[in-house]
C-alpha cells in the first residue's frame, strides 16, 4: 500500500510534517482542545491509512491533507455555529495549501473531503477520498480513545456523567447534552451503520463493542447492581 501511493505521489512522504506544521500553527491561534488537537489529526490519518490499504485507487495525498486539516477551524460542539465549522475549515485549508505549494489541482478534492467529514454539516461525501476521511474521523469517536474524548468534551460542556437513577435511559428519553453516557446510545452507536466504506464499518463495529461493554459496566457500578 505505501509503495503504491509513493509511486503515484513521490512527494507523499514529505507532506505529513509540512501539514502538521500548518495545522499546529492554526491550532495555536485557537483555544486548546484536547479532543481536536494535532494528536487527533494524526490518529485520523492512521485510521485513513488502514482504510486506504483496502482502497488503493484513492488519492492518498488528498486524504492525507484532509485528515490533517479537517478541523483547522474548531467550533465547540455546543456552539450554534458548529454546522459551519467544516465549511470554514475547508476554506482556510484551501488558502493555506495554496500558499504552501500543494498541488493546485488537488485542492478542491481536499476541500470537499474536509467539508463532508462533519456529522453536523450534513454534506454528502461524493468522492472515495471524502468517504475515507469521513470514516477515519468518525472512527476516532469510537473505541477507547473515543470514550476518553466523549467524557473530555462532555466535561468542557458542563454535562453530568450520567443520569442519577436511570443511567441507561430505560424510562426516559436520551439526552446526551445533559448526560455524557447517553452519547454512546444517542450518537456513537449509530456510527457503524453510517460508515461510507465496508472497511470502515468493520472497524467501527469492533470499536463500538468497547463502548457498549463500558456502558454496561458503568451502569452496573453506578447503580450498584451486578454486571453481567
TISEKOL-882340 format. One record per residue (C-alpha): residue in three letters; residue number from 1; x negated, z, y; chain. Coordinates in nm, 4 decimals. Layout:
<pts>
Ala  NUM  X  Z  Y  A
...
</pts>
This chain:
<pts>
Unk  1  0.0000  0.0000  0.0000  A
Unk  2  -0.2635  0.0992  0.2556  A
Unk  3  -0.4768  -0.2023  0.1666  A
Unk  4  -0.1792  -0.4360  0.2043  A
Unk  5  -0.0933  -0.3125  0.5531  A
Unk  6  -0.4567  -0.3046  0.6622  A
Unk  7  -0.4809  -0.6703  0.5622  A
Unk  8  -0.1740  -0.7649  0.7650  A
Unk  9  -0.2734  -0.5387  1.0579  A
Unk  10  -0.6514  -0.4925  1.0782  A
Unk  11  -0.6061  -0.2621  1.3781  A
Unk  12  -0.3735  -0.0205  1.1947  A
Unk  13  -0.6406  0.2400  1.1200  A
Unk  14  -0.7378  0.2697  1.4855  A
Unk  15  -0.3861  0.3311  1.6141  A
Unk  16  -0.2894  0.6802  1.4837  A
Unk  17  -0.5473  0.8548  1.7031  A
Unk  18  -0.4563  0.6447  2.0073  A
Unk  19  -0.0842  0.7031  1.9583  A
Unk  20  -0.1383  1.0744  1.9004  A
Unk  21  -0.3264  1.0948  2.2294  A
Unk  22  -0.0458  0.9111  2.4076  A
Unk  23  0.2167  1.1402  2.2549  A
Unk  24  0.0175  1.4548  2.3328  A
Unk  25  -0.0089  1.3516  2.6980  A
Unk  26  0.3682  1.3047  2.7194  A
Unk  27  0.4357  1.6375  2.5462  A
Unk  28  0.2059  1.8155  2.7905  A
Unk  29  0.4468  1.7173  3.0684  A
Unk  30  0.7399  1.8912  2.8954  A
Unk  31  0.8326  2.2420  2.7854  A
Unk  32  0.6746  2.3315  2.4476  A
Unk  33  0.8979  2.2764  2.1452  A
Unk  34  0.7547  2.3625  1.8053  A
Unk  35  1.0220  2.1586  1.6260  A
Unk  36  0.9400  1.8383  1.8154  A
Unk  37  0.5662  1.8584  1.8664  A
Unk  38  0.2712  1.6466  1.7591  A
Unk  39  0.2836  1.8052  1.4123  A
Unk  40  0.6405  1.6772  1.3795  A
Unk  41  0.5314  1.3251  1.4727  A
Unk  42  0.2547  1.3358  1.2138  A
Unk  43  0.4910  1.4634  0.9436  A
Unk  44  0.7380  1.1858  1.0223  A
Unk  45  0.4571  0.9319  0.9877  A
Unk  46  0.3599  1.0813  0.6495  A
Unk  47  0.7230  1.0583  0.5397  A
Unk  48  0.7307  0.6985  0.6572  A
Unk  49  0.4168  0.6164  0.4610  A
Unk  50  0.5884  0.7385  0.1446  A
Unk  51  0.8774  0.5037  0.2204  A
Unk  52  0.6517  0.2128  0.3177  A
Unk  53  0.4972  0.2294  -0.0278  A
Unk  54  0.8365  0.1125  -0.1572  A
Unk  55  0.8887  -0.1466  0.1181  A
Unk  56  0.5575  -0.3306  0.1703  A
Unk  57  0.7371  -0.6102  0.3559  A
Unk  58  0.7975  -0.3767  0.6521  A
Unk  59  0.5710  -0.3940  0.9583  A
Unk  60  0.3670  -0.0752  0.9221  A
Unk  61  0.2302  -0.0903  1.2758  A
Unk  62  0.5816  -0.0918  1.4224  A
Unk  63  0.6772  0.2021  1.2005  A
Unk  64  0.3602  0.3912  1.2916  A
Unk  65  0.4173  0.3566  1.6653  A
Unk  66  0.7834  0.4541  1.6422  A
Unk  67  0.7015  0.7619  1.4341  A
Unk  68  0.4540  0.8896  1.6914  A
Unk  69  0.6675  0.8078  1.9955  A
Unk  70  1.0270  0.8618  1.8796  A
Unk  71  1.0629  1.1937  2.0661  A
Unk  72  0.8499  1.1050  2.3654  A
Unk  73  1.1309  1.2356  2.5880  A
Unk  74  1.2599  1.5565  2.4304  A
Unk  75  1.6053  1.6757  2.5358  A
Unk  76  1.7250  2.0109  2.3884  A
Unk  77  1.9931  1.9979  2.1193  A
Unk  78  2.2462  2.1786  2.3384  A
Unk  79  2.1822  1.9646  2.6477  A
Unk  80  2.4698  1.7270  2.7419  A
Unk  81  2.2094  1.4514  2.7905  A
Unk  82  2.0981  1.4796  2.4283  A
Unk  83  2.2529  1.1475  2.3228  A
Unk  84  2.0374  0.9683  2.5815  A
Unk  85  1.7057  1.1079  2.4563  A
Unk  86  1.6214  0.8246  2.2169  A
Unk  87  1.7010  0.5576  2.4767  A
Unk  88  1.4789  0.7343  2.7299  A
Unk  89  1.2042  0.7711  2.4695  A
Unk  90  1.2268  0.4006  2.3828  A
Unk  91  1.1917  0.3027  2.7467  A
Unk  92  0.8962  0.5300  2.8113  A
Unk  93  0.7281  0.4258  2.4862  A
Unk  94  0.7617  0.0588  2.5796  A
Unk  95  0.5939  0.1188  2.9152  A
Unk  96  0.3076  0.3227  2.7750  A
Unk  97  0.2468  0.0983  2.4758  A
Unk  98  0.2154  -0.1996  2.7073  A
Unk  99  -0.0357  -0.0097  2.9206  A
Unk  100  -0.2267  0.0837  2.6055  A
Unk  101  -0.2658  -0.2763  2.4961  A
Unk  102  -0.0298  -0.2532  2.1990  A
Unk  103  0.0709  -0.5973  2.0637  A
Unk  104  0.3381  -0.7078  2.3106  A
Unk  105  0.5434  -0.8972  2.0527  A
Unk  106  0.5948  -0.5768  1.8517  A
Unk  107  0.7084  -0.3512  2.1368  A
Unk  108  1.0807  -0.4481  2.1212  A
Unk  109  1.0858  -0.3636  1.7495  A
Unk  110  0.9231  -0.0268  1.8194  A
Unk  111  1.1754  0.0426  2.0960  A
Unk  112  1.4677  -0.0392  1.8657  A
Unk  113  1.3333  0.1882  1.5908  A
Unk  114  1.2969  0.4717  1.8423  A
Unk  115  1.6430  0.4232  1.9918  A
Unk  116  1.8091  0.4001  1.6479  A
Unk  117  1.6400  0.7058  1.4954  A
Unk  118  1.8604  0.9597  1.6720  A
Unk  119  2.1543  1.1212  1.4950  A
Unk  120  2.3360  1.1863  1.8234  A
Unk  121  2.2786  0.8430  1.9796  A
Unk  122  2.4738  0.6602  1.7087  A
Unk  123  2.2723  0.3381  1.7456  A
Unk  124  2.2824  0.1267  1.4250  A
Unk  125  1.9406  0.0582  1.2729  A
Unk  126  1.9328  -0.3194  1.2329  A
Unk  127  1.5768  -0.3674  1.1048  A
Unk  128  1.3956  -0.2387  0.7991  A
Unk  129  1.1413  -0.0687  1.0244  A
Unk  130  1.4155  0.1160  1.2142  A
Unk  131  1.5777  0.2257  0.8894  A
Unk  132  1.2466  0.3617  0.7620  A
Unk  133  1.1793  0.5531  1.0838  A
Unk  134  1.5297  0.6970  1.0860  A
Unk  135  1.4957  0.8153  0.7259  A
Unk  136  1.1461  0.9535  0.7849  A
Unk  137  1.2648  1.1582  1.0827  A
Unk  138  1.5680  1.2937  0.9007  A
Unk  139  1.3555  1.3917  0.6027  A
Unk  140  1.1714  1.6330  0.8315  A
Unk  141  1.5012  1.8130  0.8831  A
Unk  142  1.5270  1.8877  0.5103  A
Unk  143  1.3232  2.0965  0.2665  A
Unk  144  1.1126  2.3991  0.3572  A
Unk  145  0.9898  2.2540  0.6866  A
Unk  146  1.3432  2.1543  0.7806  A
Unk  147  1.4580  2.5086  0.7098  A
Unk  148  1.1935  2.6532  0.9414  A
Unk  149  1.2830  2.4020  1.2117  A
Unk  150  1.6530  2.4847  1.1758  A
Unk  151  1.6043  2.8535  1.2466  A
Unk  152  1.3493  2.7838  1.5187  A
Unk  153  1.5924  2.5578  1.7043  A
Unk  154  1.8815  2.7997  1.6500  A
Unk  155  1.6741  3.0806  1.7980  A
Unk  156  1.5999  2.8732  2.1064  A
Unk  157  1.9718  2.8030  2.1423  A
Unk  158  2.0652  3.1704  2.1014  A
Unk  159  2.2576  3.1230  1.7764  A
Unk  160  2.3108  3.4046  1.5274  A
Unk  161  2.1536  3.3775  1.1833  A
Unk  162  2.4900  3.3758  1.0050  A
Unk  163  2.8491  3.4923  1.0314  A
Unk  164  2.8681  3.8649  0.9660  A
Unk  165  3.1299  3.8733  0.6913  A
Unk  166  3.1589  3.5112  0.5777  A
Unk  167  2.8120  3.3513  0.5777  A
Unk  168  2.9193  3.0563  0.3586  A
Unk  169  3.2254  2.9751  0.5735  A
Unk  170  3.4643  3.0114  0.2820  A
Unk  171  3.7545  3.1267  0.5008  A
Unk  172  3.6648  2.9879  0.8436  A
Unk  173  3.5601  2.6576  0.9988  A
Unk  174  3.1897  2.5759  1.0043  A
Unk  175  3.0321  2.6500  1.3425  A
Unk  176  2.6626  2.5650  1.3465  A
Unk  177  2.6375  2.6221  1.7215  A
Unk  178  2.7198  2.9892  1.6707  A
Unk  179  2.5705  3.0453  1.3242  A
Unk  180  2.2445  2.8849  1.2154  A
Unk  181  2.3151  2.8997  0.8409  A
Unk  182  2.6256  2.6846  0.8942  A
Unk  183  2.3992  2.3952  0.9960  A
Unk  184  2.2988  2.3336  0.6349  A
Unk  185  2.6535  2.2535  0.5284  A
Unk  186  2.7719  2.1121  0.8619  A
Unk  187  2.4980  1.8527  0.9027  A
Unk  188  2.1962  1.8707  0.6741  A
Unk  189  2.3945  1.8373  0.3502  A
Unk  190  2.5243  1.5040  0.4818  A
Unk  191  2.1816  1.3509  0.5351  A
Unk  192  2.1098  1.2220  0.1817  A
Unk  193  2.4274  1.0128  0.1941  A
Unk  194  2.3301  0.8779  0.5359  A
Unk  195  1.9837  0.7608  0.4364  A
Unk  196  1.9178  0.3950  0.5035  A
Unk  197  1.6764  0.3390  0.2132  A
Unk  198  1.7021  0.4256  -0.1541  A
Unk  199  1.3575  0.5866  -0.1456  A
Unk  200  1.4676  0.7998  0.1483  A
Unk  201  1.7846  0.9064  -0.0299  A
Unk  202  1.5950  1.0229  -0.3358  A
Unk  203  1.3525  1.2292  -0.1280  A
Unk  204  1.6393  1.3692  0.0784  A
Unk  205  1.8322  1.4839  -0.2271  A
Unk  206  1.5278  1.6689  -0.3600  A
Unk  207  1.4696  1.8400  -0.0259  A
Unk  208  1.8371  1.9262  0.0168  A
Unk  209  1.8227  2.1170  -0.3121  A
Unk  210  1.5692  2.3508  -0.1495  A
Unk  211  1.8120  2.4200  0.1348  A
Unk  212  2.1070  2.4703  -0.0970  A
Unk  213  1.9161  2.7227  -0.3077  A
Unk  214  1.8088  2.9062  0.0056  A
Unk  215  2.1623  2.9121  0.1466  A
Unk  216  2.2983  3.0701  -0.1698  A
Unk  217  2.0171  3.3272  -0.1890  A
Unk  218  2.0524  3.4109  0.1801  A
Unk  219  2.4280  3.4642  0.1496  A
Unk  220  2.3799  3.6888  -0.1531  A
Unk  221  2.1295  3.9101  0.0290  A
Unk  222  2.3325  3.9035  0.3497  A
Unk  223  2.6485  4.0144  0.1695  A
Unk  224  2.4818  4.2453  -0.0813  A
Unk  225  2.6092  4.0523  -0.3824  A
Unk  226  2.4173  3.9290  -0.6899  A
Unk  227  2.2548  3.5874  -0.6517  A
Unk  228  2.3323  3.3517  -0.9377  A
</pts>
